[in-house]
Amino acid sequence: MKKQILALVMGTALLSGCSYLCEECQDGTCAAEPQKVVFTSAPTLFAFNSDQLNTADKDALDKAVKQIKAEKPSKVLVKAYADSTGPAEYNLALSQRRADAVAAYLVKEGVCKKSITAKGYGSTTAFDAKETAAGRAQNRRAVIVID
């Protein structure tokens, strides 16, 4: 099965769906409604084994907050991931804490809490499959999708 991966660096894109964003995807197509990515973190957003947001990367989150407030979506999905270092169960919990940290930041900045869903995916969807320090850093990421 081919998986489509859209790599964004702090950008915005309109997607018709891909396995990077939707678990429903099969064979590179997605039955879900189009989703708009408003934020994909840089590898420096989360340090190794951390769920603390790096203050240097909050400017990019602030841009996402402005866009979310302007568009007023009914749903905001925060997806977070971990690298493959360590047990899968630990990485799943770590990625959930990362998603919760981004969601809490959005709420603190005025995004409606009721519209936000935070979900951690562990290391299940590797952005960069390389087993290098740089590749693992790419996998420590968060994505914000609006609907």
C-alpha positions as CSV (number, residue, x, y, z in Angstrom):
1,M,0.0,0.0,0.0
2,K,1.4,3.4,-1.0
3,K,1.1,6.1,1.6
4,Q,1.0,9.7,0.6
5,I,2.9,12.0,2.9
6,L,2.7,15.8,2.6
7,A,5.6,17.5,4.2
8,L,5.0,21.0,5.4
9,V,7.3,23.4,7.1
10,M,5.1,25.8,9.1
11,G,2.8,26.1,6.1
12,T,-0.8,25.9,5.0
13,A,-2.2,23.5,2.5
14,L,-5.6,22.2,1.4
15,L,-5.6,18.5,1.3
16,S,-8.1,16.1,-0.1
17,G,-6.8,13.6,2.4
18,C,-3.8,11.4,2.9
19,S,-2.6,8.7,5.2
20,Y,-0.5,11.3,7.0
21,L,-3.6,13.0,8.2
22,C,-6.3,10.4,8.2
23,E,-6.4,6.9,9.6
24,E,-9.3,6.1,7.2
25,C,-7.0,6.4,4.2
26,Q,-6.4,3.3,2.0
27,D,-4.2,3.0,-1.0
28,G,-3.3,6.7,-0.8
29,T,-6.9,7.9,-1.1
30,C,-9.2,9.2,1.7
31,A,-12.9,9.0,2.2
32,A,-12.9,11.8,4.7
33,E,-13.8,15.4,3.9
34,P,-10.9,17.7,2.9
35,Q,-9.0,19.0,5.8
36,K,-6.9,22.1,6.0
37,V,-3.5,21.9,7.7
38,V,-2.8,25.2,9.5
39,F,0.3,24.1,11.4
40,T,3.0,21.5,11.1
41,S,5.8,21.9,13.7
42,A,9.4,22.2,13.0
43,P,11.6,19.4,14.5
44,T,12.5,21.8,17.3
45,L,9.0,22.1,18.8
46,F,9.6,19.2,21.1
47,A,12.9,18.1,22.5
48,F,13.7,14.4,22.9
49,N,11.4,12.8,25.5
50,S,9.6,16.1,26.2
51,D,6.1,17.4,26.0
52,Q,7.1,21.1,26.7
53,L,6.7,23.5,23.8
54,N,9.9,25.3,22.8
55,T,9.3,29.0,23.2
56,A,11.3,29.8,20.0
57,D,8.6,27.9,18.0
58,K,5.6,29.6,19.5
59,D,5.6,32.2,16.8
60,A,4.5,29.6,14.3
61,L,1.8,28.4,16.7
62,D,0.6,32.0,17.0
63,K,0.2,32.2,13.3
64,A,-1.9,29.1,13.4
65,V,-4.0,30.6,16.2
66,K,-4.7,33.7,14.1
67,Q,-5.8,31.6,11.2
68,I,-8.0,29.5,13.4
69,K,-9.6,32.5,14.9
70,A,-10.2,34.1,11.5
71,E,-11.7,31.0,9.9
72,K,-13.7,29.9,13.0
73,P,-13.7,26.2,12.1
74,S,-16.1,23.8,13.9
75,K,-13.4,21.3,14.5
76,V,-9.7,21.7,15.4
77,L,-7.7,18.5,15.5
78,V,-4.3,18.5,17.2
79,K,-2.2,15.5,16.2
80,A,1.1,14.7,17.8
81,Y,3.7,12.1,17.3
82,A,6.9,10.7,18.9
83,D,10.0,9.1,17.4
84,S,10.7,5.4,17.6
85,T,13.1,5.6,20.5
86,G,11.6,3.6,23.5
87,P,8.6,1.4,24.0
88,A,5.5,1.9,21.8
89,E,3.2,2.4,24.8
90,Y,5.5,5.1,26.2
91,N,5.7,6.9,22.9
92,L,1.9,6.8,22.6
93,A,1.5,8.4,26.0
94,L,4.2,11.0,25.2
95,S,2.6,11.9,21.9
96,Q,-0.8,12.4,23.7
97,R,0.9,14.7,26.2
98,R,2.4,16.7,23.3
99,A,-1.0,17.0,21.6
100,D,-2.5,18.1,25.0
101,A,0.3,20.7,25.3
102,V,-0.5,22.2,21.9
103,A,-4.2,22.1,22.6
104,A,-3.7,23.9,25.9
105,Y,-1.6,26.6,24.1
106,L,-4.4,27.1,21.6
107,V,-7.0,27.5,24.4
108,K,-4.7,29.9,26.3
109,E,-4.5,32.0,23.2
110,G,-8.3,32.1,22.8
111,V,-9.3,29.2,20.6
112,C,-12.6,27.6,21.7
113,K,-11.8,24.6,23.9
114,K,-15.0,22.8,22.8
115,S,-13.8,22.7,19.2
116,I,-10.4,21.1,19.9
117,T,-9.6,17.4,19.9
118,A,-6.1,16.4,20.9
119,K,-4.8,12.9,19.8
120,G,-1.4,11.3,20.2
121,Y,-0.3,8.7,17.6
122,G,3.0,7.6,19.1
123,S,5.5,6.6,16.5
124,T,3.0,4.9,14.3
125,T,3.2,7.3,11.4
126,A,6.9,8.1,10.8
127,F,7.4,11.3,8.9
128,D,11.0,10.4,8.3
129,A,11.9,6.7,8.4
130,K,15.6,7.3,8.8
131,E,17.0,6.0,12.0
132,T,19.3,9.0,12.5
133,A,19.1,11.7,15.1
134,A,17.8,14.2,12.4
135,G,15.2,11.7,11.2
136,R,13.9,11.0,14.7
137,A,13.7,14.7,15.4
138,Q,11.4,15.1,12.3
139,N,9.1,12.5,13.9
140,R,8.7,14.5,17.1
141,R,6.0,16.8,15.6
142,A,2.6,18.2,15.9
143,V,0.0,19.0,13.2
144,I,-3.1,21.1,13.5
145,V,-5.9,20.4,11.1
146,I,-9.2,22.3,10.9
147,D,-12.4,21.3,9.4
